[in-house]
Amino acid sequence: MVEMEVVTVQIDGGANSPVVVLRERAETARLLPILIGHPEALAITFALERYTTPRPMTHDLLHDVIEDLGASVQRIEITHLQNGTFYAQLVISTEAGERSISSRPSDAIAIALRVPCPIMVDESVLEIAGVAPEEPTQAHAEVEGGDDVVEQFREFIDSVNPDDFNPNG
């Protein structure tokens, strides 16, 4: 396993989807772009910018539940890539020992940033999907209008209100 850190959340101009970009903490500093959903992008961005909401969001709630039950998140692991889908585990320490719980990488990353705890990626995943920092990828390539999309997403994040996600409000 290789320790990674979150570098940024961007919009992939080609797919018009959010991408979380992880960077290896080692000297090689390989990057790992992962396509994620808009709600998870928002949750990760809020954690990166240390933005607090008046009420807990889903990942805050899960973190609080884990801690209130006397457990703690030790690390998250992105374990493999199958048919274009990344798989992850939350590794949680309990009185009964360590447990691994299946998770989407985006949710695991959002939780890891709140704990905080290490973000680990299996070497085989980096061999398949990792890129050297100087290599352009679709997720990082300059695409026409790409900067506009990123700016629009930043404006959305700046203007979003947690109550916007309340089905009753």
C-alpha positions as CSV (number, residue, x, y, z in Angstrom):
1,M,0.0,0.0,0.0
2,V,1.1,3.5,-0.9
3,E,0.1,6.6,1.2
4,M,-1.6,9.3,-0.8
5,E,-3.0,12.8,-0.2
6,V,-5.8,14.7,-1.8
7,V,-4.5,17.4,-4.1
8,T,-7.7,18.8,-5.5
9,V,-11.2,18.2,-6.8
10,Q,-11.7,19.4,-10.4
11,I,-14.2,19.0,-13.1
12,D,-13.2,16.7,-16.0
13,G,-14.1,18.9,-19.0
14,G,-14.6,15.9,-21.2
15,A,-17.0,14.1,-19.0
16,N,-18.2,17.2,-17.1
17,S,-17.9,15.1,-13.9
18,P,-16.0,15.8,-10.7
19,V,-12.6,14.2,-10.3
20,V,-10.7,13.8,-7.0
21,V,-7.0,13.8,-7.6
22,L,-4.7,11.9,-5.2
23,R,-1.0,12.3,-5.1
24,E,1.6,9.9,-3.8
25,R,3.5,11.1,-0.7
26,A,6.6,9.4,-1.9
27,E,9.3,10.9,-4.2
28,T,7.7,9.6,-7.4
29,A,4.5,11.6,-6.5
30,R,2.3,9.7,-9.0
31,L,-1.2,11.0,-9.4
32,L,-4.4,9.0,-9.2
33,P,-7.5,10.7,-10.7
34,I,-10.9,9.2,-9.7
35,L,-14.2,10.2,-11.2
36,I,-16.8,10.9,-8.4
37,G,-20.3,12.2,-8.0
38,H,-21.2,15.8,-7.4
39,P,-22.4,15.3,-3.8
40,E,-19.2,13.5,-2.9
41,A,-17.1,16.2,-4.6
42,L,-18.9,18.8,-2.4
43,A,-18.3,16.8,0.7
44,I,-14.6,16.4,-0.1
45,T,-14.2,20.1,-1.0
46,F,-15.9,21.1,2.3
47,A,-13.5,19.0,4.2
48,L,-10.5,20.3,2.3
49,E,-11.5,23.9,2.9
50,R,-12.5,23.1,6.5
51,Y,-16.0,24.5,5.8
52,T,-18.5,23.6,8.5
53,T,-22.2,23.4,8.1
54,P,-24.8,24.2,10.7
55,R,-26.0,20.6,10.7
56,P,-23.9,17.5,10.0
57,M,-23.7,16.2,6.5
58,T,-23.8,12.5,5.7
59,H,-20.0,11.9,6.1
60,D,-19.9,14.0,9.3
61,L,-22.7,11.9,10.6
62,L,-21.0,8.6,9.8
63,H,-17.8,9.8,11.4
64,D,-19.7,10.8,14.5
65,V,-21.5,7.5,14.7
66,I,-18.3,5.5,14.4
67,E,-16.7,7.5,17.2
68,D,-19.8,7.4,19.4
69,L,-19.7,3.6,19.2
70,G,-16.2,3.6,20.6
71,A,-14.5,2.8,17.3
72,S,-12.1,4.8,15.1
73,V,-11.2,5.0,11.5
74,Q,-7.5,3.9,11.2
75,R,-7.1,4.4,7.5
76,I,-8.9,4.0,4.2
77,E,-7.6,1.7,1.5
78,I,-8.3,1.9,-2.2
79,T,-7.8,-1.8,-2.9
80,H,-8.5,-2.6,-6.5
81,L,-9.9,-1.4,-9.9
82,Q,-12.3,-3.7,-11.7
83,N,-14.1,-2.9,-15.0
84,G,-13.3,0.8,-14.5
85,T,-14.7,0.9,-10.9
86,F,-12.4,1.6,-7.9
87,Y,-13.1,-0.3,-4.7
88,A,-12.2,0.9,-1.2
89,Q,-12.3,-0.2,2.4
90,L,-12.7,1.8,5.6
91,V,-10.4,0.1,8.2
92,I,-12.0,0.7,11.6
93,S,-10.5,-0.2,15.0
94,T,-13.0,-1.5,17.5
95,E,-12.7,-3.2,20.9
96,A,-13.0,-6.5,19.1
97,G,-10.2,-5.7,16.7
98,E,-9.7,-4.2,13.3
99,R,-12.6,-4.4,10.8
100,S,-12.8,-3.6,7.1
101,I,-16.0,-2.2,5.6
102,S,-16.6,-1.9,1.9
103,S,-16.9,1.7,0.6
104,R,-16.9,3.8,-2.5
105,P,-13.5,5.6,-2.7
106,S,-15.2,9.0,-2.7
107,D,-17.1,8.3,0.5
108,A,-14.0,6.8,2.1
109,I,-11.9,9.9,1.1
110,A,-14.6,12.2,2.5
111,I,-14.5,10.4,5.8
112,A,-10.7,10.2,5.9
113,L,-10.4,13.9,5.5
114,R,-12.7,14.4,8.5
115,V,-11.0,12.0,10.9
116,P,-8.1,12.6,9.6
117,C,-6.5,9.3,8.8
118,P,-4.1,8.0,6.1
119,I,-5.4,7.4,2.5
120,M,-3.7,4.2,1.2
121,V,-3.8,2.9,-2.4
122,D,-2.7,-0.6,-3.5
123,E,0.3,-0.5,-5.7
124,S,-1.6,-2.5,-8.4
125,V,-4.2,0.3,-8.6
126,L,-1.4,2.8,-9.1
127,E,0.2,0.6,-11.8
128,I,-3.1,0.6,-13.7
129,A,-4.5,4.0,-13.2
130,G,-1.7,6.2,-11.7
131,V,0.1,8.7,-13.8
132,A,3.4,10.5,-13.5
133,P,2.9,14.2,-12.6
134,E,4.2,15.4,-16.0
135,E,1.9,13.0,-18.0
136,P,-1.3,14.6,-19.3
137,T,-4.5,12.7,-18.6
138,Q,-8.0,13.3,-19.7
139,A,-8.7,14.4,-16.1
140,H,-5.9,16.9,-16.2
141,A,-5.7,17.8,-19.9
142,E,-6.5,21.4,-20.8
143,V,-9.7,21.2,-22.6
144,E,-11.5,24.1,-24.3
145,G,-13.8,25.6,-21.7
146,G,-12.4,23.4,-18.9
147,D,-11.4,26.4,-16.8
148,D,-14.9,27.8,-17.2
149,V,-16.3,24.5,-15.9
150,V,-14.0,24.5,-12.9
151,E,-14.9,28.1,-12.1
152,Q,-18.6,27.3,-12.4
153,F,-18.1,24.4,-10.0
154,R,-16.3,26.6,-7.5
155,E,-19.1,29.2,-7.7
156,F,-21.6,26.4,-7.1
157,I,-19.6,25.3,-4.0
158,D,-19.3,28.9,-2.7
159,S,-23.1,29.5,-3.1
160,V,-24.5,26.1,-2.0
161,N,-26.5,25.9,1.2
162,P,-26.8,22.6,3.0
163,D,-30.5,23.2,3.2
164,D,-30.6,22.9,-0.6
165,F,-30.2,19.1,-0.1
166,N,-33.0,18.9,2.4
167,P,-36.0,17.2,0.6
168,N,-38.4,19.0,2.9
169,G,-36.9,22.4,2.4
